[in-house]
Amino acid sequence: MKRKRFSVEQIVAVLKQAELGMAVADIIRQVGISEQTFYRWKKQYAGLQSDQVRELKQLQDECQTTSGTDPLAT
């Protein structure tokens, strides 16, 4: 399985730089991602604050841990 290079917190930090006016071309070159990846992140994580990021990460972790188990087998 492919390993993720960036945490959700890092992604939100990159998006914040763009919101503050830094050019997208400069950001993607600095971070080492494609323009397509940047806009995919923007679509998924745009407008999130740090507390919302933590909540999203917690929900994703819960989903991953419960997806492998049978909910009726408790």
N, C-alpha and C positions, 0 to 999 in steps of 0.2 A: 504494500500500500504506500502511496506517495505521502511523504512527510510534509507537514505545513512549515513554511519558512517564517511566517509572520503570525504573531498572536493577534487577537481581536483588538487589544489595546494599541498595538503598533499600527494596525490598519486605521483605526480611528485617529491616531496622531497624524498619520500621513494625510488623511482627508481634511483634518483641521488646518494643515498647512495650506491646502488649496483654498479653503474657505477664507483664509487670511490674506489671500491675494497672490500667493506664489504661483508662478507659471507651472502648468501641468507638465510640460516638457522637461522643466528643470527637476520637478519632483520625481518623475518616473526614472530619469537618468540617475539621480542621486540614490534612489532606493533600489534600483535595479529590477524594475518590473516593466511589463508592457503597458501600452496605453489601454489595451483591452482589459487587462487586469485592474487597472485603476478605476475604470468606469464600472466594472463589475462590482468592485468594492463599494464604489459610491452608491450604486443602486441598492446594495444590500445593507450598508452600514451608515448611510448618510443621516445626519441629524442626531446620532446617538451621543449621549453624555456618558461620563465615566461610570456613574451608578447603573445606567441602563446596560452598559457593556458588561459589567459584572453579572447582572441579572441574566442577560442573554447567554453568557458563557455557562452559568450555572444550569440553565434550562437545557442547553446543548449537551452538557455532561450527563444530566439526568436521563436525557433521551438515549444517549449512547449506552448507558449502563442498563437501562431497562429494555432496550430493543433486543438484546440477546437472550432474555429470559422469557419464559412462558408466564403470562399474567395469571393464568388459572392454576398454576402449580404452587401456589403459596399455602 
